[in-house]
Amino acid sequence: MSLVNFAVTSPDRDTIPLQGIEEAAGSFGITPTNPVFTVDMSVVTDTRTTYNTLHEMYSKMGGRQIFKFLKTGHERNWSMDWSPVDTSMIRYITENGNTAGTAAGTVDKSLSFWNTMNRGNGSMTLTAYHILRKGSKGDSITVTTTSRGLVECSADMISRDIPAMTTSSPLGTGTQVTPTTLSPWAHNTGGTSKVTIGGTVYPFKRAAFSVSNNLDQGDIDGSDYIEWLEPMDKEVTFEVDLVIGKAVSLDTSIETFADLASASIVLNSTGPKTATFTAPIVCTGFTADRSAKPKGAEVYTFQFKAADVSVTA
């Protein structure tokens, strides 16, 4: 093939930004017909997808070479990063569902994600290809806010299937979500009283919390695909780089490893949008980095575990 006929893809390849829709109860991994997308992820800065095809290697006795590769299934894991303008996607990973497993906007719901990108077809033209991520849930998420920068989210996702991209649109007579024009949250959108631990507001450099749902990837005999994604033990951790010197009360609690009654991190003062941690909250340790060199305010890093966390809708 001549290089002259090589169609270079556009720098702006995504023609329809990433967006999601809840899948109906009992329809795990099935994108609704004529979907009306409601989850705007146009602020996503990157995605990373891992395609694993599972095989068993079969060898015959006495043979040195592999006789057959037998496909036994596949795994579709991916991750995405974004600076939020709302908490909708965060809550799909952080919020507990109900006993029926049907609570909207929570970990109960699997999602179908869709985006479209331009790809060269070898004829000096670009063609729109559609990507679906079906039966998707968040295995874990980390949300970070710092004294100079944007609020950042990083989520690890698992999908039942991510089929090969196609030129056929899944939209039908459905509706795309309207991409946001809002500014992503930054360090100064949360106000000055962002971190509260044990009822005391503390100045800080960085705060981050993580939720792991430890999703059970349900596989059954006879299927190449996982048949469910159900949350198991929920693990909640957070850490804060605190500027020391405001009060001794926190130091005392930490050094005696006492349980704390409350803690919260404000992500955006409008609303406000807050991550509120549920007791018992225990400090698992702290790092005090000191030296003889001249320095300004001391910053200690404290690590915590909490029974739970909930993020404001």
C-alpha positions in Angstrom: 0.0 0.0 0.0 1.4 3.4 -1.0 1.9 5.8 1.9 0.1 8.4 -0.3 -3.1 6.4 0.2 -2.7 6.0 3.9 -5.7 7.9 5.5 -4.4 9.7 8.6 -7.0 9.9 11.4 -8.1 13.2 12.6 -6.6 14.7 15.8 -10.2 15.1 17.0 -11.2 11.5 16.5 -14.1 11.2 19.0 -17.1 12.5 17.2 -19.6 11.5 19.9 -18.2 11.7 23.5 -18.5 8.9 26.0 -22.0 8.6 27.5 -23.9 6.0 29.5 -27.4 4.6 30.2 -28.6 2.3 32.9 -29.5 -1.2 31.8 -32.9 -2.5 32.7 -33.3 -4.9 35.6 -32.8 -8.4 34.5 -31.1 -7.2 31.3 -27.4 -7.3 32.4 -25.2 -6.6 29.4 -28.1 -5.6 27.1 -28.1 -2.0 25.8 -31.7 -0.7 25.7 -33.3 -0.4 22.3 -33.5 3.3 21.1 -31.6 4.3 24.2 -32.0 7.7 25.9 -28.5 8.3 27.3 -28.4 10.2 30.6 -24.8 9.8 32.0 -22.6 12.5 30.5 -19.0 11.5 30.4 -17.8 14.0 27.9 -15.3 15.3 30.5 -13.4 12.0 30.4 -9.7 12.6 29.6 -8.6 9.1 28.8 -9.7 5.4 28.8 -7.5 2.3 28.9 -9.0 -1.0 27.9 -7.6 -4.5 28.4 -8.9 -7.3 26.3 -8.1 -10.8 27.7 -9.2 -13.9 25.8 -9.0 -17.0 28.1 -7.7 -20.2 26.6 -6.8 -23.6 27.8 -3.7 -25.2 26.2 -4.3 -28.8 25.3 -1.4 -31.2 24.6 -1.4 -34.8 23.6 0.7 -37.3 25.6 4.1 -37.7 23.9 3.7 -34.6 21.8 6.1 -31.7 22.2 3.9 -29.1 20.6 0.5 -27.8 21.7 -2.3 -29.6 20.0 -5.1 -27.1 20.5 -5.9 -23.7 22.1 -9.4 -24.0 23.5 -11.2 -20.6 24.1 -12.8 -20.6 27.5 -14.0 -17.1 27.8 -13.0 -13.5 27.8 -12.4 -10.5 30.2 -13.1 -6.9 29.4 -11.5 -4.5 32.0 -11.0 -0.8 31.4 -10.4 2.4 33.3 -11.2 6.1 32.8 -10.0 9.4 34.3 -12.0 12.6 34.5 -12.4 15.9 36.4 -16.0 15.9 37.5 -18.7 18.6 37.0 -21.2 16.5 39.0 -21.3 13.4 41.1 -23.5 11.1 39.0 -20.8 8.8 37.8 -19.0 8.8 41.1 -22.2 7.7 42.8 -22.6 4.7 40.5 -19.4 3.3 42.2 -19.7 4.7 45.7 -23.4 4.3 46.6 -24.9 1.2 48.1 -28.0 -0.2 46.5 -31.2 -1.7 48.0 -32.0 -5.3 49.0 -33.7 -5.9 45.7 -30.7 -4.8 43.8 -32.6 -2.2 41.7 -31.7 1.2 43.1 -31.1 3.7 40.3 -27.8 5.7 40.3 -26.0 3.2 42.6 -23.8 0.2 42.3 -26.9 -1.9 41.7 -27.2 -0.7 38.1 -25.1 -1.9 35.3 -24.4 0.6 32.5 -24.0 0.6 28.8 -21.4 3.2 27.5 -21.2 4.5 24.0 -18.9 6.7 22.0 -18.0 7.2 18.4 -14.7 7.9 16.8 -13.4 8.5 13.3 -11.1 5.9 11.8 -9.4 5.8 8.4 -10.8 3.2 6.0 -7.7 3.2 3.7 -9.3 5.4 1.0 -8.2 8.8 2.2 -11.5 9.2 4.1 -12.6 8.8 7.7 -15.6 6.7 8.8 -17.5 6.9 12.1 -17.2 3.8 14.2 -19.3 3.1 17.3 -17.9 1.6 20.5 -20.2 -0.1 23.1 -19.2 -1.2 26.6 -22.1 -3.3 27.8 -22.8 -4.6 31.3 -20.4 -2.2 33.0 -19.9 -1.6 36.7 -17.2 0.2 38.7 -14.9 -2.1 40.6 -13.1 0.8 42.3 -12.7 4.6 42.2 -10.3 7.1 43.7 -11.2 10.8 44.0 -8.4 13.3 44.7 -8.5 17.0 45.5 -5.3 19.1 46.0 -4.4 22.6 47.0 -3.4 23.5 43.4 -5.3 21.7 40.7 -8.5 20.0 39.6 -10.5 17.4 41.4 -9.6 14.2 39.7 -11.4 10.8 39.5 -9.9 7.5 38.4 -12.2 4.5 38.1 -11.5 0.8 37.2 -14.4 -0.6 35.3 -15.5 -4.2 34.3 -17.7 -4.9 31.4 -19.6 -8.0 30.3 -18.6 -7.3 26.8 -17.0 -4.7 24.6 -17.8 -5.9 21.0 -15.7 -5.0 18.0 -16.5 -1.5 16.9 -19.0 -1.2 14.1 -20.3 1.4 11.7 -23.9 0.7 12.9 -25.1 3.1 15.5 -26.9 1.8 18.5 -28.9 5.0 18.9 -31.9 4.2 16.7 -34.6 6.7 17.5 -33.0 7.3 20.9 -31.3 10.5 22.2 -27.8 11.4 22.9 -26.9 13.2 26.2 -26.1 16.9 25.8 -22.4 17.3 26.6 -21.7 19.6 29.5 -20.3 23.2 29.1 -19.6 23.5 32.8 -16.0 23.9 34.1 -14.6 20.9 35.9 -14.2 21.3 39.7 -10.9 22.7 40.9 -9.3 23.2 44.3 -11.0 26.5 44.8 -14.5 25.3 44.1 -14.7 23.5 47.4 -14.2 26.5 49.5 -11.8 26.9 52.4 -13.5 24.5 54.9 -13.2 21.3 52.8 -11.8 18.7 55.2 -13.5 18.0 58.5 -12.2 15.2 60.8 -13.7 14.6 64.2 -15.7 17.8 64.0 -12.7 20.0 63.4 -11.9 21.7 60.1 -8.3 21.3 59.0 -6.1 23.1 56.4 -4.6 20.5 54.0 -2.6 20.1 50.9 -4.2 17.0 49.4 -7.1 14.7 50.3 -8.1 11.5 48.5 -10.5 8.7 49.1 -11.0 5.3 47.5 -13.8 2.8 47.3 -13.4 -0.8 46.3 -16.5 -2.8 45.6 -14.6 -6.1 45.0 -17.0 -7.0 42.3 -17.8 -10.7 41.9 -17.5 -11.6 38.2 -20.1 -14.3 37.9 -19.1 -17.0 35.5 -21.1 -20.1 34.8 -20.4 -23.4 32.9 -21.4 -23.1 29.3 -20.9 -19.3 28.8 -18.0 -17.3 27.4 -19.3 -14.2 29.3 -19.6 -13.2 32.9 -23.3 -13.3 33.8 -23.3 -10.9 36.7 -21.2 -8.2 38.5 -22.2 -8.1 42.1 -20.5 -6.0 44.8 -18.9 -8.0 47.6 -17.1 -6.5 50.7 -16.9 -2.7 50.4 -13.6 -1.2 51.3 -13.3 2.6 52.1 -10.0 4.3 52.7 -8.9 7.9 52.6 -5.8 9.9 53.4 -5.1 13.6 54.0 -1.9 15.7 53.9 -2.6 18.0 56.8 -0.8 21.2 57.7 0.0 20.7 61.3 -0.3 23.4 63.9 -4.0 24.2 64.0 -5.0 22.0 66.9 -3.5 19.2 68.9 -6.8 17.3 69.2 -6.3 15.4 66.0 -2.7 14.5 66.8 -3.9 13.1 70.1 -6.6 11.0 68.5 -4.2 9.7 65.9 -1.4 8.9 68.2 -3.7 6.8 70.4 -5.4 5.2 67.4 -8.8 6.1 68.7 -11.9 5.7 66.5 -13.2 8.9 65.1 -16.9 9.7 65.0 -17.0 11.7 61.7 -15.1 12.9 58.7 -16.0 14.6 55.4 -14.4 16.1 52.3 -16.2 18.8 50.3 -15.7 18.4 46.6 -17.7 21.4 45.5 -19.1 24.1 47.8 -22.1 24.6 45.4 -24.7 22.2 46.7 -22.5 21.3 48.5 -21.2 18.1 47.0 -19.6 16.2 49.9 -18.1 12.8 50.6 -19.3 11.9 54.1 -17.6 9.0 55.9 -19.5 6.7 58.2 -18.1 5.7 61.6 -16.3 3.8 62.8 -13.4 5.7 61.3 -10.0 4.7 62.4 -6.6 6.1 61.6 -4.3 3.3 60.4 -1.2 5.4 60.7 0.5 8.7 59.7 3.8 9.8 58.2 5.7 12.8 59.7 8.5 13.9 57.4 10.8 16.2 59.3 14.4 17.3 58.8 16.9 19.8 60.0 16.7 21.9 56.9 14.7 25.1 57.0 11.2 24.6 56.0 7.7 26.1 56.2 4.6 24.6 57.7 4.9 20.9 58.5 2.7 18.5 56.5 1.8 15.1 57.9 0.0 12.4 55.9 -2.7 10.6 57.7 -4.4 7.3 56.5 -7.9 6.3 57.5 -10.3 3.5 57.0 -14.1 4.0 57.3 -17.1 1.8 57.6 -18.7 3.5 54.5 -18.8 6.7 52.5 -21.7 8.4 50.6 -21.3 11.2 48.1 -24.0 13.9 47.7 -26.2 13.5 44.6 
